[in-house]
Amino acid sequence: MASEEGQVIGIHSVDEWKHHFDKGVESGKLIVVDFTASWCGPCRFISPILADIAKKTPHVIFFKVDIDEVQALTGEYRVEAMPTFVFIKEGKEVDRLVGAVKDDLHAKIIQHGGARLA
Protein backbone atom coordinates (compact mmCIF):
# COMPACT_ATOMS: atom_id res chain seq x y z
CA MET A 1 0.00 0.00 0.00
CA ALA A 2 1.35 3.40 -1.00
CA SER A 3 0.56 5.20 2.24
CA GLU A 4 2.56 2.95 4.55
CA GLU A 5 4.82 4.69 7.02
CA GLY A 6 8.39 5.17 5.89
CA GLN A 7 7.62 5.61 2.21
CA VAL A 8 7.57 8.52 -0.20
CA ILE A 9 4.04 8.68 -1.61
CA GLY A 10 3.85 9.59 -5.29
CA ILE A 11 1.06 12.06 -6.09
CA HIS A 12 -0.25 11.83 -9.65
CA SER A 13 -3.43 13.95 -9.57
CA VAL A 14 -5.09 16.76 -7.64
CA ASP A 15 -7.68 14.29 -6.29
CA GLU A 16 -4.91 12.00 -5.03
CA TRP A 17 -3.24 15.05 -3.44
CA LYS A 18 -6.42 16.09 -1.63
CA HIS A 19 -6.98 12.56 -0.29
CA HIS A 20 -3.44 12.08 1.05
CA PHE A 21 -3.02 15.71 2.15
CA ASP A 22 -6.23 15.64 4.23
CA LYS A 23 -5.18 12.35 5.85
CA GLY A 24 -1.76 13.82 6.57
CA VAL A 25 -3.17 16.97 8.15
CA GLU A 26 -5.54 14.89 10.30
CA SER A 27 -2.58 12.83 11.55
CA GLY A 28 -0.93 15.96 12.94
CA LYS A 29 2.39 14.89 11.40
CA LEU A 30 4.82 17.05 9.47
CA ILE A 31 4.28 16.74 5.72
CA VAL A 32 7.27 17.13 3.40
CA VAL A 33 6.42 17.63 -0.27
CA ASP A 34 9.18 17.05 -2.84
CA PHE A 35 8.36 18.98 -6.02
CA THR A 36 10.46 17.25 -8.64
CA ALA A 37 10.81 16.66 -12.38
CA SER A 38 11.98 13.61 -14.31
CA TRP A 39 14.42 15.74 -16.34
CA CYS A 40 16.00 17.37 -13.26
CA GLY A 41 19.48 16.07 -12.41
CA PRO A 42 19.57 17.32 -8.79
CA CYS A 43 16.10 15.76 -8.29
CA ARG A 44 17.44 12.38 -9.38
CA PHE A 45 20.37 12.84 -7.00
CA ILE A 46 18.23 13.62 -3.93
CA SER A 47 15.45 11.08 -4.62
CA PRO A 48 17.16 8.00 -3.07
CA ILE A 49 18.33 10.17 -0.14
CA LEU A 50 14.74 11.28 0.48
CA ALA A 51 13.56 7.65 0.32
CA ASP A 52 16.20 6.73 2.90
CA ILE A 53 15.16 9.61 5.18
CA ALA A 54 11.51 8.51 4.85
CA LYS A 55 12.42 5.01 6.07
CA LYS A 56 14.16 6.52 9.10
CA THR A 57 11.45 9.03 10.01
CA PRO A 58 8.06 7.27 10.09
CA HIS A 59 6.71 10.18 12.17
CA VAL A 60 6.92 12.38 9.03
CA ILE A 61 4.82 12.04 5.86
CA PHE A 62 6.60 12.40 2.51
CA PHE A 63 4.98 13.19 -0.84
CA LYS A 64 6.60 13.43 -4.27
CA VAL A 65 4.93 15.61 -6.91
CA ASP A 66 6.18 15.73 -10.53
CA ILE A 67 5.74 19.35 -11.58
CA ASP A 68 4.95 18.37 -15.17
CA GLU A 69 2.35 15.80 -14.09
CA VAL A 70 0.42 17.83 -11.49
CA GLN A 71 0.86 21.41 -12.68
CA ALA A 72 -2.01 22.77 -10.55
CA LEU A 73 -0.01 22.06 -7.38
CA THR A 74 3.14 23.55 -8.87
CA GLY A 75 1.28 26.84 -9.31
CA GLU A 76 -0.52 26.67 -5.98
CA TYR A 77 2.79 26.28 -4.12
CA ARG A 78 4.67 28.77 -6.37
CA VAL A 79 7.37 26.26 -7.29
CA GLU A 80 9.97 27.89 -9.53
CA ALA A 81 12.99 25.59 -9.22
CA MET A 82 13.57 21.90 -8.65
CA PRO A 83 13.79 20.27 -6.34
CA THR A 84 11.66 22.35 -3.97
CA PHE A 85 10.74 20.82 -0.63
CA VAL A 86 7.70 22.32 1.07
CA PHE A 87 7.23 21.65 4.80
CA ILE A 88 3.60 21.67 5.98
CA LYS A 89 2.18 21.46 9.50
CA GLU A 90 -1.51 21.65 10.36
CA GLY A 91 -2.27 22.33 6.71
CA LYS A 92 -0.03 25.40 6.45
CA GLU A 93 3.39 25.86 4.87
CA VAL A 94 5.95 26.42 7.62
CA ASP A 95 9.14 26.33 5.57
CA ARG A 96 10.65 25.44 2.21
CA LEU A 97 13.99 24.39 0.83
CA VAL A 98 15.10 24.83 -2.75
CA GLY A 99 17.91 22.59 -3.96
CA ALA A 100 19.28 19.12 -3.40
CA VAL A 101 21.31 19.71 -0.23
CA LYS A 102 21.12 16.58 1.96
CA ASP A 103 22.30 18.25 5.20
CA ASP A 104 19.84 21.15 4.84
CA LEU A 105 17.01 18.70 4.16
CA HIS A 106 17.93 16.65 7.27
CA ALA A 107 18.10 19.82 9.39
CA LYS A 108 14.68 21.09 8.31
CA ILE A 109 13.02 17.70 8.85
CA ILE A 110 14.46 17.56 12.36
CA GLN A 111 13.57 21.22 13.02
CA HIS A 112 9.92 20.87 12.00
CA GLY A 113 9.25 17.17 12.52
CA GLY A 114 10.93 16.67 15.86
CA ALA A 115 12.92 13.55 16.72
CA ARG A 116 16.23 12.79 15.13
CA LEU A 117 16.77 10.53 12.17
CA ALA A 118 17.18 6.90 13.17
VENLIN-V785122 format. One record per backbone hydrogen bond with DSSP energy under -1.0 kcal/mol. CO is the residue of the C=O (numbers start at 0). NH is the residue of the N-H. E is the energy in kcal/mol with one decimal. If there is no record, write none. Layout:
CO;NH;E, CO;NH;E
This chain:
0;3;-1.2, 8;63;-2.5, 12;16;-2.2, 13;17;-2.7, 14;18;-2.3, 15;19;-2.5, 16;20;-3.4, 17;21;-2.5, 18;22;-1.8, 19;23;-2.4, 20;24;-2.8, 21;25;-2.4, 22;26;-1.5, 24;27;-1.2, 29;60;-3.0, 30;87;-3.0, 31;62;-2.8, 32;85;-2.4, 33;64;-3.0, 34;83;-1.7, 35;66;-3.1, 36;39;-1.6, 39;43;-1.8, 40;44;-1.9, 41;45;-2.3, 42;46;-1.7, 45;49;-2.8, 46;50;-2.2, 47;51;-1.9, 48;52;-2.5, 49;53;-2.6, 50;54;-1.7, 51;55;-1.4, 52;56;-1.0, 55;117;-1.0, 56;59;-1.9, 60;31;-3.2, 61;8;-2.9, 62;33;-3.2, 63;10;-2.8, 64;35;-2.8, 65;69;-2.4, 69;73;-1.2, 70;74;-2.1, 71;75;-2.2, 72;76;-2.4, 73;78;-2.5, 74;77;-1.4, 82;98;-3.1, 83;34;-3.3, 84;96;-2.4, 85;32;-2.9, 86;93;-3.2, 86;94;-1.3, 87;30;-2.7, 88;91;-2.2, 91;88;-2.6, 94;86;-2.7, 96;84;-3.4, 100;104;-2.3, 101;105;-2.6, 102;106;-2.4, 103;107;-2.3, 104;108;-2.1, 105;109;-2.4, 106;110;-2.8, 107;111;-2.5, 108;112;-2.5, 109;113;-1.5
